[in-house]
Amino acid sequence: MTAADADHTAATRAFYDAIAEDYAALFRDQLAVRPLDRALLAGFAELVGKHGRVADLGCGPGEVTAHLASLGLSVFGLDLSEGMLAIARREHPGLRFERGSMRKLDLPDGSLEGVVSWYSTIHTPQDELPAVYAEFRRVLAPGGHLLLAFQCGDEPRRHEHPWGHPVTLDFRRMRPERVAALLGAAGFTLVQQTVRAADTDQGESTPQALLIARATR
């Protein structure tokens, strides 16, 4: 990891450690009010297959991890933030949550049937995305599936002092066609690309992209 990578990782960890409890309270029921997101998660789970081994990378407080487990997957969560992991372990004591970085996963090659990155690459500089997607591909068995969720757009949105905490972080938006091209270069074939309108009632301000891709080489 370069010095710039280390600085970026440290800033992301500090941001989420600071806001963990507020974030978890705000987004605790996010899936309950988003049926289309639940439908994509259900489709992903069916593609992976019952008891398929799945890593939820950047799991935050663990709501998506728990939902995937309820769909029959053998899933664990991984996150940079100990604050987020503490909440995940408290709220979902029967599941496994570990600290780590998606940039360098402590997993053998081809050891998973599924990888989920639910809004967790949105802090990654775009020039670093190819390496991150290559790491996702490395840990997936051939034919395994990746689910990515992110906000659509071109310009990042800077969040400064959320809930009064003295932290700042950029939330990067991406174009689905660019992400699909990067996934293709990393050894994936696109299976599903969905862009839904912003749910303004839930505070969204930009369309949301959900992509499923299969590891093919």
KELO-335950 format. One record per residue: residue number from 1; residue in three letters; y negated, x, z negated of N, C-alpha, C, O in turn. Coordinates in steps of 0.05 Angstrom, whole numbers, plus 5000, padded with zeros to 4 digits. Layout:
// KELO-335950
   seq   type   n.north   n.east   n.up   ca.north   ca.east   ca.up   c.north   c.east   c.up   o.north   o.east   o.up
   NUM    ALA         Y        X      Z          Y         X       Z         Y        X      Z         Y        X      Z
...
//
This chain:
// KELO-335950
   seq   type   n.north   n.east   n.up   ca.north   ca.east   ca.up   c.north   c.east   c.up   o.north   o.east   o.up
     1    MET      5024     5017   5000       5000      5000    5000      4975     5018   5000      4973     5036   4984
     2    THR      4957     5011   5018       4932      5027    5019      4914     5019   4996      4918     4999   4982
     3    ALA      4893     5035   4993       4873      5029    4972      4860     5002   4977      4855     4987   4958
     4    ALA      4854     4996   5002       4841      4971    5009      4860     4948   5002      4852     4927   4992
     5    ASP      4886     4951   5009       4906      4930    5002      4907     4926   4972      4908     4903   4962
     6    ALA      4907     4948   4957       4909      4946    4928      4885     4932   4916      4888     4916   4898
     7    ASP      4861     4938   4927       4837      4924    4918      4838     4895   4924      4831     4878   4907
     8    HIS      4846     4888   4948       4848      4860    4956      4868     4845   4938      4863     4823   4929
     9    THR      4891     4857   4934       4912      4845    4917      4902     4841   4889      4906     4820   4877
    10    ALA      4888     4861   4878       4877      4859    4851      4857     4836   4849      4856     4822   4829
    11    ALA      4840     4834   4869       4819      4813    4869      4832     4785   4870      4823     4766   4856
    12    THR      4853     4782   4886       4866      4756    4888      4880     4749   4862      4878     4726   4853
    13    ARG      4893     4769   4850       4907      4764    4824      4886     4756   4803      4891     4737   4788
    14    ALA      4864     4770   4801       4844      4765    4781      4832     4737   4785      4827     4723   4765
    15    PHE      4828     4729   4810       4817      4702    4816      4835     4681   4805      4826     4662   4791
    16    TYR      4861     4683   4811       4879      4661    4804      4887     4662   4774      4893     4642   4762
    17    ASP      4887     4686   4763       4891      4687    4733      4868     4672   4719      4873     4658   4699
    18    ALA      4844     4675   4729       4820      4663    4716      4821     4633   4719      4813     4619   4700
    19    ILE      4829     4622   4742       4826      4593    4747      4853     4578   4743      4853     4554   4749
    20    ALA      4874     4591   4734       4900      4579    4735      4902     4551   4722      4912     4533   4735
    21    GLU      4892     4548   4698       4895      4522    4685      4879     4501   4699      4888     4478   4702
    22    ASP      4854     4507   4708       4838      4487    4722      4850     4480   4749      4851     4456   4756
    23    TYR      4860     4500   4763       4873      4495    4789      4898     4477   4786      4901     4458   4801
    24    ALA      4914     4483   4766       4939      4468    4762      4933     4439   4755      4946     4421   4764
    25    ALA      4912     4435   4739       4904      4407    4732      4894     4392   4756      4900     4368   4759
    26    LEU      4879     4405   4774       4867      4392    4797      4889     4384   4817      4888     4363   4829
    27    PHE      4908     4402   4822       4928      4399    4843      4955     4390   4833      4975     4391   4848
    28    ARG      4957     4381   4808       4983      4374    4797      4998     4354   4813      5023     4356   4816
    29    ASP      4985     4334   4824       4998      4312    4839      4992     4313   4868      4992     4292   4882
    30    GLN      4988     4337   4879       4980      4339    4908      5000     4327   4926      4993     4314   4946
    31    LEU      5026     4331   4922       5046      4321    4940      5050     4291   4938      5057     4278   4957
    32    ALA      5045     4280   4914       5048      4251    4910      5030     4235   4928      5036     4212   4935
    33    VAL      5007     4246   4935       4987      4231    4951      4986     4241   4980      4969     4233   4996
    34    ARG      5006     4258   4988       5006      4268    5015      5033     4264   5028      5050     4282   5029
    35    PRO      5039     4240   5038       5065      4234    5049      5073     4251   5073      5096     4257   5077
    36    LEU      5053     4258   5090       5059      4274    5113      5068     4302   5105      5086     4313   5118
    37    ASP      5056     4313   5085       5064      4339    5075      5093     4338   5064      5109     4355   5069
    38    ARG      5099     4316   5049       5126      4313    5039      5146     4311   5062      5168     4321   5060
    39    ALA      5138     4297   5083       5156      4294    5106      5163     4321   5119      5186     4326   5126
    40    LEU      5142     4339   5121       5147      4365    5133      5165     4382   5114      5183     4396   5124
    41    LEU      5161     4380   5088       5178      4394    5069      5207     4384   5071      5225     4400   5069
    42    ALA      5210     4358   5074       5237      4347    5076      5250     4356   5102      5274     4363   5102
    43    GLY      5235     4357   5124       5247      4367    5149      5255     4396   5147      5276     4404   5157
    44    PHE      5237     4412   5134       5244      4440    5130      5269     4443   5114      5287     4459   5120
    45    ALA      5272     4428   5092       5296      4429    5075      5321     4422   5091      5342     4435   5086
    46    GLU      5319     4403   5108       5342      4395    5124      5350     4417   5144      5373     4423   5149
    47    LEU      5330     4430   5155       5335      4452    5174      5348     4476   5159      5367     4488   5170
    48    VAL      5339     4481   5135       5351      4503    5119      5379     4497   5111      5397     4514   5113
    49    GLY      5384     4472   5103       5411      4464    5095      5414     4464   5065      5401     4479   5050
    50    LYS      5431     4446   5055       5436      4442    5027      5443     4469   5013      5459     4484   5023
    51    HIS      5431     4474   4991       5435      4498    4975      5426     4524   4989      5432     4546   4980
    52    GLY      5411     4521   5010       5401      4545    5024      5382     4561   5006      5367     4549   4990
    53    ARG      5384     4587   5008       5367      4605    4991      5339     4607   5003      5335     4615   5026
    54    VAL      5320     4600   4986       5292      4598    4995      5273     4611   4975      5277     4608   4951
    55    ALA      5254     4626   4986       5232      4637    4969      5207     4623   4975      5198     4620   4998
    56    ASP      5194     4613   4954       5167      4600    4956      5147     4622   4948      5143     4627   4925
    57    LEU      5135     4634   4969       5118      4657    4965      5089     4649   4961      5077     4636   4977
    58    GLY      5078     4658   4938       5052      4649    4930      5054     4621   4918      5039     4602   4926
    59    CYS      5073     4618   4900       5081      4591    4890      5061     4578   4872      5063     4554   4867
    60    GLY      5041     4593   4861       5022      4581    4843      5035     4568   4819      5053     4580   4808
    61    PRO      5027     4544   4812       5038      4531    4788      5065     4518   4793      5076     4505   4775
    62    GLY      5076     4521   4817       5105      4514    4821      5111     4486   4830      5134     4478   4830
    63    GLU      5091     4471   4837       5096      4443    4845      5113     4442   4871      5132     4426   4872
    64    VAL      5106     4458   4891       5122      4458    4916      5150     4469   4911      5169     4459   4922
    65    THR      5152     4490   4894       5178      4501    4887      5196     4479   4876      5219     4476   4884
    66    ALA      5185     4464   4857       5200      4443    4844      5208     4421   4863      5230     4410   4862
    67    HIS      5190     4414   4882       5196      4394    4902      5219     4403   4920      5236     4387   4926
    68    LEU      5218     4428   4928       5240      4439    4945      5266     4438   4930      5287     4433   4942
    69    ALA      5266     4445   4905       5290      4444    4889      5301     4415   4888      5325     4411   4889
    70    SER      5283     4396   4886       5292      4368    4885      5305     4359   4911      5319     4339   4912
    71    LEU      5299     4373   4933       5310      4367    4959      5337     4382   4963      5348     4380   4985
    72    GLY      5346     4396   4943       5373      4408    4944      5374     4437   4952      5395     4448   4957
    73    LEU      5350     4451   4953       5350      4479    4960      5353     4497   4935      5345     4489   4913
    74    SER      5364     4520   4940       5366      4540    4918      5341     4558   4920      5341     4578   4934
    75    VAL      5320     4550   4907       5293      4561    4911      5283     4575   4886      5288     4567   4864
    76    PHE      5268     4597   4891       5253      4609    4869      5225     4614   4878      5219     4615   4902
    77    GLY      5207     4616   4859       5179      4621    4865      5170     4649   4859      5180     4661   4840
    78    LEU      5151     4659   4874       5140      4686    4870      5110     4684   4873      5099     4670   4890
    79    ASP      5096     4698   4855       5066      4697    4856      5055     4723   4844      5068     4736   4828
    80    LEU      5031     4730   4852       5017      4753    4841      5007     4748   4812      5006     4766   4796
    81    SER      5000     4723   4807       4985      4716    4783      5002     4709   4760      5018     4690   4761
    82    GLU      5000     4724   4738       5015      4717    4714      5005     4691   4702      5020     4676   4690
    83    GLY      4979     4685   4705       4969      4660    4696      4982     4636   4710      4990     4617   4697
    84    MET      4985     4638   4736       4999      4617    4751      5028     4615   4743      5039     4593   4740
    85    LEU      5041     4638   4741       5069      4638    4734      5075     4627   4706      5095     4613   4702
    86    ALA      5057     4631   4688       5060      4620    4661      5060     4590   4662      5076     4577   4648
    87    ILE      5043     4578   4679       5043      4549    4682      5068     4539   4696      5080     4520   4687
    88    ALA      5076     4553   4717       5100      4545    4731      5125     4545   4713      5141     4527   4714
    89    ARG      5127     4566   4696       5150      4567    4678      5148     4546   4657      5169     4535   4648
    90    ARG      5124     4540   4648       5120      4519    4628      5127     4491   4639      5140     4475   4626
    91    GLU      5117     4486   4663       5121      4459    4675      5148     4455   4687      5158     4432   4689
    92    HIS      5161     4477   4695       5187      4474    4709      5207     4494   4697      5215     4514   4710
    93    PRO      5215     4490   4672       5230      4510    4658      5258     4516   4669      5270     4536   4663
    94    GLY      5268     4498   4685       5295      4502    4697      5295     4519   4722      5317     4524   4733
    95    LEU      5272     4527   4731       5270      4542    4756      5262     4571   4751      5252     4578   4730
    96    ARG      5267     4587   4771       5262      4616    4769      5235     4623   4782      5230     4615   4805
    97    PHE      5219     4637   4767       5193      4646    4778      5189     4676   4771      5194     4684   4749
    98    GLU      5180     4691   4791       5178      4720    4788      5150     4729   4798      5138     4716   4814
    99    ARG      5141     4751   4787       5117      4763    4796      5123     4783   4818      5142     4798   4817
   100    GLY      5106     4782   4839       5110      4800    4861      5090     4795   4883      5074     4776   4882
   101    SER      5092     4811   4904       5073      4809    4927      5089     4803   4952      5110     4815   4958
   102    MET      5079     4784   4968       5092      4777    4994      5089     4800   5014      5103     4800   5034
   103    ARG      5072     4819   5009       5068      4842    5027      5092     4861   5025      5098     4875   5045
   104    LYS      5105     4862   5002       5128      4880    4999      5148     4866   4981      5147     4869   4956
   105    LEU      5166     4851   4992       5185      4835    4977      5208     4851   4967      5220     4867   4983
   106    ASP      5215     4848   4943       5238      4862    4931      5263     4845   4936      5277     4836   4918
   107    LEU      5270     4843   4962       5293      4827    4971      5307     4842   4994      5293     4856   5010
   108    PRO      5333     4841   4995       5348      4854    5017      5342     4841   5044      5334     4818   5045
   109    ASP      5345     4856   5065       5343      4845    5092      5361     4821   5096      5384     4822   5087
   110    GLY      5352     4800   5108       5369      4778    5116      5381     4763   5092      5402     4750   5095
   111    SER      5368     4763   5069       5380      4751    5045      5373     4722   5040      5383     4710   5022
   112    LEU      5355     4711   5057       5346      4683    5053      5351     4666   5077      5352     4676   5100
   113    GLU      5354     4640   5072       5355      4621    5094      5328     4608   5099      5324     4595   5120
   114    GLY      5310     4611   5080       5284      4598    5083      5262     4613   5068      5266     4624   5047
   115    VAL      5238     4613   5079       5214      4624    5067      5192     4603   5069      5188     4591   5091
   116    VAL      5178     4597   5047       5155      4579    5048      5130     4595   5039      5130     4609   5019
   117    SER      5109     4592   5055       5083      4603    5048      5063     4580   5050      5051     4574   5070
   118    TRP      5060     4566   5027       5044      4542    5025      5016     4549   5017      5009     4551   4994
   119    TYR      4999     4553   5037       4971      4561    5033      4969     4588   5018      4950     4592   5003
   120    SER      4988     4606   5022       4988      4631    5007      4980     4655   5024      4977     4677   5014
   121    THR      4978     4651   5051       4968      4673    5068      4938     4670   5073      4927     4686   5088
   122    ILE      4925     4651   5060       4897      4645    5067      4878     4666   5055      4854     4665   5061
   123    HIS      4887     4684   5039       4870      4705    5029      4876     4732   5042      4864     4752   5036
   124    THR      4895     4732   5061       4903      4757    5074      4884     4762   5098      4881     4745   5115
   125    PRO      4872     4786   5099       4856      4793    5123      4872     4790   5149      4896     4797   5149
   126    GLN      4860     4780   5170       4875      4774    5194      4889     4798   5206      4910     4795   5218
   127    ASP      4877     4822   5203       4890      4845    5215      4915     4853   5199      4931     4870   5208
   128    GLU      4920     4841   5176       4943      4847    5160      4965     4826   5163      4988     4830   5153
   129    LEU      4959     4805   5177       4979      4783    5180      5004     4792   5195      5026     4784   5187
   130    PRO      5002     4808   5216       5027      4816    5229      5047     4830   5211      5071     4824   5213
   131    ALA      5037     4847   5193       5056      4860    5174      5068     4840   5154      5091     4842   5147
   132    VAL      5052     4820   5146       5062      4800    5127      5083     4783   5141      5104     4778   5129
   133    TYR      5078     4775   5165       5098      4759    5180      5123     4775   5185      5145     4764   5185
   134    ALA      5120     4800   5191       5144      4818    5195      5160     4819   5169      5185     4821   5171
   135    GLU      5147     4820   5146       5162      4820    5121      5176     4794   5117      5199     4794   5107
   136    PHE      5164     4772   5124       5178      4746    5122      5203     4747   5140      5225     4738   5131
   137    ARG      5200     4757   5164       5223      4759    5182      5245     4777   5171      5268     4771   5175
   138    ARG      5237     4799   5159       5257      4818    5149      5276     4805   5129      5300     4810   5129
   139    VAL      5265     4788   5111       5282      4777    5089      5297     4752   5098      5315     4743   5084
   140    LEU      5291     4742   5122       5305      4718    5132      5330     4726   5148      5329     4745   5164
   141    ALA      5352     4712   5143       5375      4715    5160      5369     4704   5188      5352     4686   5191
   142    PRO      5383     4714   5209       5379      4703    5235      5384     4673   5235      5404     4663   5224
   143    GLY      5366     4658   5247       5368      4629    5246      5354     4616   5222      5352     4591   5220
   144    GLY      5344     4632   5203       5330      4622    5180      5303     4611   5188      5293     4616   5210
   145    HIS      5291     4595   5170       5266      4581    5177      5243     4589   5158      5247     4593   5134
   146    LEU      5220     4589   5170       5195      4595    5156      5177     4570   5158      5174     4559   5179
   147    LEU      5165     4563   5135       5145      4541    5135      5118     4553   5125      5116     4564   5104
   148    LEU      5098     4550   5142       5071      4560    5136      5052     4536   5134      5053     4518   5151
   149    ALA      5034     4536   5114       5012      4517    5113      4986     4532   5109      4985     4551   5094
   150    PHE      4966     4523   5123       4939      4536    5121      4918     4517   5132      4924     4498   5146
   151    GLN      4893     4523   5126       4870      4508    5136      4863     4518   5164      4863     4542   5169
   152    CYS      4856     4499   5181       4847      4506    5209      4818     4514   5209      4801     4503   5195
   153    GLY      4812     4532   5227       4784      4540    5231      4781     4569   5238      4800     4583   5241
   154    ASP      4756     4578   5239       4749      4605    5246      4735     4620   5224      4739     4644   5221
   155    GLU      4718     4606   5210       4701      4620    5190      4713     4617   5162      4721     4595   5154
   156    PRO      4713     4639   5147       4723      4636    5119      4704     4621   5102      4680     4618   5108
   157    ARG      4714     4610   5080       4698      4597    5060      4700     4613   5034      4721     4618   5024
   158    ARG      4677     4620   5024       4676      4636    4999      4673     4618   4975      4655     4601   4973
   159    HIS      4692     4621   4956       4690      4606    4931      4679     4624   4909      4692     4644   4902
   160    GLU      4656     4617   4899       4643      4634    4879      4642     4619   4853      4632     4596   4851
   161    HIS      4651     4632   4832       4650      4621    4804      4661     4593   4801      4648     4576   4790
   162    PRO      4686     4589   4811       4697      4562    4808      4701     4555   4779      4710     4572   4763
   163    TRP      4695     4530   4772       4697      4520    4745      4682     4538   4725      4688     4539   4701
   164    GLY      4662     4553   4735       4646      4570    4718      4658     4597   4712      4647     4612   4696
   165    HIS      4681     4604   4724       4694      4629    4719      4680     4651   4736      4672     4646   4758
   166    PRO      4678     4675   4725       4663      4697    4739      4680     4711   4760      4683     4736   4758
   167    VAL      4690     4696   4779       4707      4708    4800      4699     4696   4827      4688     4674   4829
   168    THR      4704     4711   4849       4697      4702    4876      4720     4711   4895      4732     4732   4891
   169    LEU      4726     4694   4914       4748      4700    4933      4743     4685   4959      4733     4662   4959
   170    ASP      4749     4698   4982       4747      4685    5008      4773     4670   5015      4795     4681   5011
   171    PHE      4769     4646   5025       4792      4630    5034      4790     4629   5065      4771     4618   5076
   172    ARG      4809     4642   5078       4807      4646    5107      4821     4623   5121      4843     4614   5114
   173    ARG      4808     4613   5142       4819      4593    5159      4829     4606   5185      4819     4626   5193
   174    MET      4848     4593   5198       4861      4605    5221      4866     4583   5242      4867     4560   5236
   175    ARG      4869     4592   5267       4876      4575    5289      4906     4574   5292      4919     4596   5293
   176    PRO      4919     4551   5293       4948      4549    5296      4959     4565   5319      4980     4577   5317
   177    GLU      4945     4565   5342       4956      4579    5365      4956     4609   5361      4974     4623   5371
   178    ARG      4937     4619   5346       4937      4648    5340      4960     4655   5321      4973     4675   5324
   179    VAL      4964     4638   5301       4986      4642    5282      5012     4641   5297      5030     4657   5292
   180    ALA      5016     4621   5314       5040      4619    5330      5046     4644   5346      5069     4653   5348
   181    ALA      5025     4655   5358       5028      4680    5374      5037     4703   5357      5054     4719   5365
   182    LEU      5025     4705   5333       5032      4727    5315      5061     4724   5305      5076     4743   5302
   183    LEU      5069     4699   5300       5097      4694    5292      5116     4702   5314      5137     4713   5309
   184    GLY      5109     4695   5339       5126      4703    5361      5130     4733   5363      5152     4743   5368
   185    ALA      5108     4748   5359       5110      4777    5360      5126     4788   5337      5137     4810   5339
   186    ALA      5128     4773   5315       5143      4782    5291      5173     4775   5293      5188     4782   5275
   187    GLY      5181     4760   5314       5209      4753    5317      5216     4724   5310      5239     4718   5303
   188    PHE      5196     4707   5312       5201      4678    5306      5197     4662   5332      5182     4669   5350
   189    THR      5210     4639   5332       5206      4619    5353      5195     4594   5339      5206     4584   5319
   190    LEU      5173     4583   5349       5161      4560    5338      5179     4535   5341      5189     4530   5363
   191    VAL      5183     4521   5319       5199      4496    5319      5182     4471   5318      5186     4452   5332
   192    GLN      5161     4472   5301       5144      4449    5296      5116     4459   5290      5112     4477   5275
   193    GLN      5097     4446   5303       5068      4451    5297      5054     4425   5292      5053     4408   5310
   194    THR      5045     4421   5268       5031      4396    5261      5003     4403   5251      5000     4421   5234
   195    VAL      4983     4389   5261       4956      4391    5250      4947     4363   5243      4945     4345   5259
   196    ARG      4942     4360   5217       4933      4333    5208      4903     4334   5201      4893     4355   5194
   197    ALA      4891     4312   5203       4862      4310    5196      4858     4316   5167      4875     4312   5150
   198    ALA      4834     4325   5160       4827      4330    5133      4828     4305   5117      4819     4284   5125
   199    ASP      4840     4307   5093       4841      4284    5075      4817     4286   5057      4817     4298   5035
   200    THR      4795     4274   5066       4770      4277    5051      4771     4264   5024      4756     4272   5006
   201    ASP      4787     4243   5021       4790      4231    4995      4801     4250   4974      4797     4247   4950
   202    GLN      4816     4270   4983       4828      4290    4966      4812     4317   4966      4822     4337   4957
   203    GLY      4788     4316   4978       4771      4339    4977      4774     4359   4999      4762     4380   4999
   204    GLU      4791     4353   5020       4794      4371    5042      4770     4368   5061      4760     4346   5065
   205    SER      4762     4391   5073       4739      4390    5091      4746     4400   5119      4728     4401   5136
   206    THR      4771     4407   5124       4779      4418    5150      4807     4409   5156      4823     4404   5137
   207    PRO      4815     4407   5181       4843      4400    5188      4863     4420   5175      4856     4443   5171
   208    GLN      4887     4410   5171       4908      4426    5157      4931     4430   5177      4940     4412   5190
   209    ALA      4940     4455   5179       4962      4462    5197      4987     4468   5181      4987     4480   5160
   210    LEU      5009     4457   5192       5036      4462    5180      5054     4470   5203      5059     4454   5221
   211    LEU      5065     4494   5202       5082      4505    5223      5109     4512   5212      5112     4522   5190
   212    ILE      5130     4505   5227       5157      4513    5221      5166     4531   5244      5163     4524   5267
   213    ALA      5177     4554   5237       5187      4573    5257      5215     4583   5249      5222     4584   5226
   214    ARG      5231     4590   5269       5258      4600    5265      5260     4630   5271      5248     4639   5291
   215    ALA      5274     4644   5254       5278      4673    5258      5298     4677   5281      5321     4669   5278
   216    THR      5290     4689   5303       5307      4690    5326      5314     4719   5335      5332     4722   5351
   217    ARG      5300     4739   5325       5308      4766    5332      5299     4785   5310      5303     4809   5313
//
